[in-house]
Amino acid sequence: MTEKQIEKMMKALDCSREEAIEVILEDEAVDKMSMKEVSSDLTAEQKKVVKEVSKTGTRKTPTVYKFDTKKKKKDDEKIEIVKKIYDFVAKFTKNCTISNENREITFDFGE
């Protein structure tokens, strides 16, 4: 404990030198205590508050955007291209189907 600490505590608490020294010594004693020793002095309400403020975990940040729920309009040109590819691939493969008319064809090739 230094003279600066004592003066700072006297100004902050507006107390005498002896009271400031006493507070500093008590603070140092509490700092050295384990959590178990500290919590044994607490009331039930104080324990509840300690538990609440010491929670850790992930904070879910709010989204600042809206999900796009609009349906996409059909792209006739894309559909036509997929159909032409399907017609070509169906000649050489088995179980050829259009899974998604805008972009996906599934088929079995080989054994």
C-alpha positions as CSV (number, residue, x, y, z in Angstrom):
1,M,0.0,0.0,0.0
2,T,1.5,3.3,-1.1
3,E,0.9,6.9,0.0
4,K,-0.8,7.6,-3.3
5,Q,-3.3,4.8,-2.8
6,I,-4.2,6.1,0.6
7,E,-4.6,9.7,-0.6
8,K,-6.7,8.5,-3.6
9,M,-8.9,6.4,-1.3
10,M,-9.3,9.3,1.1
11,K,-10.5,11.6,-1.7
12,A,-12.8,9.0,-3.3
13,L,-14.5,8.0,0.0
14,D,-14.1,11.3,1.8
15,C,-12.8,9.6,4.9
16,S,-10.0,9.8,7.3
17,R,-6.5,8.3,6.8
18,E,-7.2,5.4,9.2
19,E,-10.5,4.5,7.5
20,A,-8.8,4.6,4.1
21,I,-6.0,2.3,5.3
22,E,-8.6,-0.1,6.8
23,V,-10.5,-0.2,3.5
24,I,-7.4,-0.8,1.5
25,L,-6.3,-3.7,3.8
26,E,-9.8,-5.2,3.6
27,D,-9.7,-5.0,-0.2
28,E,-6.4,-6.7,-0.3
29,A,-7.7,-9.5,1.9
30,V,-10.7,-10.0,-0.3
31,D,-8.5,-10.1,-3.4
32,K,-6.5,-13.0,-1.9
33,M,-9.7,-14.9,-1.0
34,S,-10.9,-17.8,-3.1
35,M,-14.4,-17.6,-4.7
36,K,-15.7,-20.1,-2.1
37,E,-14.6,-17.9,0.8
38,V,-16.1,-14.8,-0.8
39,S,-19.4,-16.5,-1.6
40,S,-19.8,-17.8,1.9
41,D,-20.4,-14.2,3.1
42,L,-23.1,-13.5,0.6
43,T,-26.8,-13.6,1.1
44,A,-29.0,-15.7,-1.2
45,E,-30.0,-12.6,-3.2
46,Q,-26.4,-11.5,-3.6
47,K,-25.5,-15.0,-4.8
48,K,-28.2,-14.9,-7.3
49,V,-26.9,-11.6,-8.7
50,V,-23.3,-12.9,-8.8
51,K,-24.5,-16.0,-10.8
52,E,-26.5,-13.8,-13.2
53,V,-23.6,-11.3,-13.9
54,S,-21.0,-14.0,-14.2
55,K,-22.7,-16.0,-16.9
56,T,-20.7,-16.7,-20.0
57,G,-21.8,-17.9,-23.3
58,T,-22.4,-16.8,-26.8
59,R,-24.4,-13.7,-27.5
60,K,-26.8,-14.0,-30.3
61,T,-26.4,-10.8,-32.3
62,P,-29.5,-9.5,-33.9
63,T,-29.7,-9.7,-37.6
64,V,-29.9,-6.4,-39.4
65,Y,-31.0,-7.8,-42.7
66,K,-34.1,-9.5,-43.9
67,F,-34.1,-12.9,-45.5
68,D,-35.3,-12.9,-49.1
69,T,-38.6,-14.7,-49.2
70,K,-39.6,-13.7,-52.7
71,K,-39.9,-16.5,-55.3
72,K,-37.5,-16.2,-58.1
73,K,-39.2,-15.8,-61.4
74,K,-38.6,-18.5,-64.0
75,D,-35.8,-18.1,-66.4
76,D,-37.1,-19.7,-69.5
77,E,-33.7,-19.6,-71.3
78,K,-32.1,-21.6,-68.5
79,I,-34.9,-24.1,-68.5
80,E,-34.6,-24.5,-72.2
81,I,-30.8,-25.1,-71.9
82,V,-31.3,-27.7,-69.2
83,K,-33.8,-29.5,-71.3
84,K,-31.5,-29.6,-74.3
85,I,-28.7,-31.0,-72.2
86,Y,-31.1,-33.6,-70.7
87,D,-32.1,-34.7,-74.2
88,F,-28.5,-35.1,-75.2
89,V,-27.3,-36.9,-72.0
90,A,-30.4,-39.2,-71.8
91,K,-29.2,-41.0,-75.0
92,F,-26.0,-42.2,-73.2
93,T,-27.0,-42.7,-69.6
94,K,-29.5,-44.6,-67.4
95,N,-32.1,-43.2,-65.1
96,C,-31.7,-39.7,-66.4
97,T,-34.1,-37.1,-64.8
98,I,-34.3,-33.4,-64.4
99,S,-34.1,-32.8,-60.6
100,N,-34.3,-29.0,-60.7
101,E,-35.6,-27.5,-63.9
102,N,-33.3,-24.5,-63.5
103,R,-30.0,-26.2,-62.9
104,E,-29.8,-30.0,-62.1
105,I,-29.9,-33.2,-64.0
106,T,-29.3,-36.6,-62.3
107,F,-28.3,-39.8,-64.1
108,D,-26.4,-43.1,-63.8
109,F,-23.4,-43.6,-65.9
110,G,-21.6,-46.9,-66.5
111,E,-21.9,-49.9,-64.3
